[in-house]
Every structure is written in structure tokens, then in C-alpha cells.
Amino acid sequence: MAIGIETGWVLYGLVVAAGFAAGFINTLAGSGSLITLPLLIFMGLPATVANGTNRIAIVAQNIVAVSSFGRQKMLDWRGGLTLALPAVLGSYVGAGIAVRLDDAMMERVIGILMFVMIGVILARPRRWLQTSPSVPETSFTLVRTITFFAIGLYGGFIQAGVGIFLLAGLVLAAQYDLVRGNAVKVLIVLCFTVVALGVFVENGQIDWGVGLTLAVGNASGAWVAARTAAARGAPFVRWVLLVVLLFSAANLLGIFRLVGGWVGITEGA
């Protein structure tokens, strides 16, 4: 892609800024890739290369987030790695059949599920806001294994939004509080993404220059988010999660496009 020097600096500045926003959102909730992927495609990367390149930033983001949560004694390593096992297996299976998905239908399904998630959060506010000085017992059970295998399967299908469903599984099924659940979430996503990145590297679907630039933004956003989550607690994380869910669901269901079209028709009348 041939771009002028000044335009190039502007675009790479936007990449870092978008990465910061995505890293912050991904660490506290999920769906930050809905910011970065469109920008990478706008820059001229093919969709497959943009998808692969984005994984570099996600790996960097989660390394920083895991390290930060770990230093703050918020991360349950044993429980996180235990729950990561069925999730990684599910992700491997999901990636193998992802090529047969209908993208438009999948976006609608994700959007509907996110609205359902909003209802769950609003219907059970105390469960999302409670805190615990200890970590839950996370040995293998049938319900937990199926839950995290299914979330991993979804993550193999499509990355965007998987953090939100992981949070739901960690809070509602594994009984973590929201802040500790966020810490375990980033550990599980890191396990997912290292495997996925290897697949993209093997198939040559990576732009390393753009990916490493994006990684600077994502890692910075993750560092700020991890500290913010620990300092401000579950109420702040819950509100971020609700806002992200609302905007992500509206985007995936085409509500913004419908409103934009309606406004255009009204102005032209």
C-alpha cells in the first residue's frame, strides 16, 4: 500500500490510538476488535491479513494484562489454567469449522446474544457487583467443562466478543467476582490467541509492521485497564461492560446503519 509520509504518520497514530481503546475495552469487557479490524481493513489490509495481524496486538495486550493482574495479586493462576484447558480444546474445534460459517447470520446471532447478556447483567446486579477476598474452587465439573468448551468453540468461530462470554461464564458458572473474573479472562484469552496467532503466521497472513504498531496501543490500554479495574472495582467494570455490550449489539444487528439511513432519508425529504 503506497501512502505519503504525512498520511502514513497519521494512519499509524490512529492505529496506536485505536489499539489503546481496544486494549482498554478488551481487558475490562470485550469486543475491542470491532474498533481495530475495520481500521486495519481501511488501511488496505485484506480482511484475512487484518484478522491475523490483529492477533499480534491481542497477544501483547493480554501478556501485559496478565502480568499486571498477577503483580496486584488478582489472578488465580491455577483456576485460570484449569478452565483454559476445555476452552482451548473448544477453540481448536471451532477454528476447524469456522470457514463454513455464514458471516451475516453469525453477526446477527452474536448481536442477539449480547442483548440477552445485557438482560442477564441487569436482572442479577448483585451477582455482578459482589466481591470476594478468596478465589472459588475451580476443579473440573461437567457444567464447567461444557460451559468453557462452548465458549472456546465460539472463540474459534469468531474472536470478537469472546471476552464478554468468558466473563459471563467466569462470574455465573465459575463463581468469580467481576474483577478477579477479568483477570482469569485475560489469561484464558492469551491461551486462545497464542495458538491462533501461530496458525496465521504459518499461513503468511500477518503484517508485522502494522501488527507491532497496533500492539503498542493495545498493550498500553491493557495496562491502564488492569490498574483501573483493581482500583475502582466491580461497579465501574460492570458499567463499562454494559456500555460495550449495548454498542456492540447495536452495531452487529445493523441498528446504526438503519438509523443512519433513516436520518439520510429525513434530511433529503
N, C-alpha and C positions, 0 to 999 in steps of 0.2 A: 504494500500500500504506500503510494507516494504522497507525502504531505509536507508542507512547508515547515521550516524550523519553528516559527512562532506558533503556527497551528498545532504542531507536534507537542510543544510545551504545554499549551492549553489542554489538549486532549489527555496528556499524561497527568496533568494536575487534576483533571476531572476523574481520572482513573483512581488516583490516590484518595480523593475526597469520597468517591463512591465506595471505595474499599473500606474507608473508615466507617461510613454509615452502615455498610453491610456487616462488618465485623462486630460493631456495637449491637446491631439488631440480632444477628445470629447468636451471639453469646447470651443475650437476655431472653430471646424468644426463638426466632427462626424466620425463614423466607427472605433473608438479606440478598440472596442470589437474584431475586426479582429486580434488584437495583443494578447489579453488576453485569448480568448476562445481556440485557438489552444494550448497555453501553458498549460492551465488547463487540457485539454484532454491528452496532452503529459505526464503530471504528474500522470496520471492514473485515473482521474475522469471520470465517464460515461458522455456522451455528455449532457444528461438531467440535471445531477447534476452540471456540469460545467456551463451550461446556467443559472441555478438558483443561483449558487454561485457568478457568475459574477454580479448579480443584487445587491448584498450587496455593492460591490465597486462602482457601478453606483449611488446608493443612497447616499453613503458617498461623492462621487465626486461632486454631484450636490448640496448637502447641503452646502459644502464648497464654491462652485462657486456662488450659490445664495447669501450666506452671504457676500462674497467678493464684488460682483457686487452691492449689496444693500448698503454696507458701503461706496462705492465710488459714490453713488447716480446715478448709471447707470441703475437701474432696475425699470421698470414700473410695479409695483405690480398689480394695478387694471387691466391694459390691459392684462398682462400675465395670470392672473387667469380667466379673461373673455374668452380668447382664449383657455385656457386649458380645459374648460368645454366640447366643442364639440370634442376636441382631445381625452380626456379621455373616452368619450362615444364611439368614434370610436375604440379606443384601446380595450375596453371591447368586442365589437362585433368581432373585428379581432382576438382576442385571442380565442374566442369560435369556430372559424372555421379553426384555424391555423393547426390543426392536419391533415387536408385533403389536405394540400399543397404538391406539388412536389418540393422537396428542390432544385434539379438540375435546374429545369425550373425557380424557383424563383431567384436563383443566377444569371442566365443569364439576366432575366428581370431587376434586380437591377443594374447589370453592364451596361446595355444599358441606363437605366435612368440616371446613373451617368455621362456617356459620354454626354448625352443630357444636363445635368446640366452644364458641362464644357462649352458647346456651349452657353448656356444662359448667363453665367457669362462673357465670352469673348465678346459676342455680345452687352451686355449692361453694359460696365465697369463703366460708370458714376453713374448708379443707385446703384451699389455695393460700390462705393467709397465715395458717398456724406455723409455728416454728418448733424445732425440737433440738435439744442440746446433744442428742445422740443420733447415731445412724441406724436405719432399720436393718433387720435381718434379711439378707437377700440370697438365701440358698435357693436352689432350683426347685420350682414347683411347676405343675402343669400349666397353670394360668399364666405365670410369669414367662415361662418358656414360649408359650404360644403368642403372648402379647408382644414380646420383644422380637420374636421371629417375624411376626406380621409387620411390625414397624420397620424392621430391616428389609423385608420384602418390598415395602413401599419405597424405602430409601434406594433400593436397587432399581426400581422403576424410574423414579424421578427424585432428584435431590431436594428441590425447592419445597420448603415447608416441613421437612422431616423432623427438624428440631422441635417444632410445635407438638407433633405427635409423640415424640420421645418424652417431652415434658409431661404430657398427659399420662403416659404410661408410668413414668417415674413417680409422679405425685399420687395418682389414683390407684395404680396397681402395686407399685413397689413401696409406697408409703413414705417417700422422701418429702421434706418440706421444699418450698419452691426454690430457695436459694441453693440448698445442697443438691436438689434435683438438677439445677442448671449446671452445677459443677460436674456431676456424673454425666449429664447430657453431652457436654463438650468432649469428654473422654471417649464416649461411645462413638460420636461423630468422627473423631480423629481416627478411630479404628476403621470405620467405614471407608473414610476418604483416602487413606494411605493405599488401600487395596485398589480403589477406583482410579487413583492417580497413576498407579503402575500400569493399568490397562491402557489409559490414554497415552502414556509415554511410549509404551510398546507399539501402539498404532500410529505414532507420529502426529497426534492431534493436540500439540502443545505449542504455544508461542511463549518462549521462556522470558523474553524481554518484557512483554506486557504482563505476563503472569507474575513475575517477581516484583514489578512496579505495583500491581494490584495487591500483592501480599504485604507490602509495606503499610498500605492503608488498612487492610483487614486486621493485621496484627496489632496496629495501634488502636483501632476501635475495640478489639477484644480486650486489650489491656485495660482501657478505661472502663469498659462494661463490667469486667470481673471485679474491679475495685468498687464500682458504683453499686453492684448487686450486694456485695458484702456490707457496704456502709449504710445503704438505705433500706435493705431488707425486702421482704416478700411483698408488701403493698405496692412499692414502686415497680417491682418486676411484673406484678400482676397487671398493672395499668399499661405498661409497655406491651405486654403480651396481648391484651385486649385490642389495643390500637393497631398493632401489626396484623392480628387476625382479621379485623374489620377491613383494613385497606387491601390485604392480600386476597381475601374472599371476593371483595367487590371487583378487584382487577381481574381475577381469574374467571369470574362469571360475566365479564363484559359490561358491568354496570357503568363504569366510567365512559366507555365508548358510547353506550346508549344515551347517557346524559349529554355528552359532547355533541352527538348527532342531533339530539332534541334542541339544544341551545343553538346550534347552527341553523336548524330549520326555523326556529323562532326569530333569530336575528335577520334571516333572509326574507321573512314574511313582510 
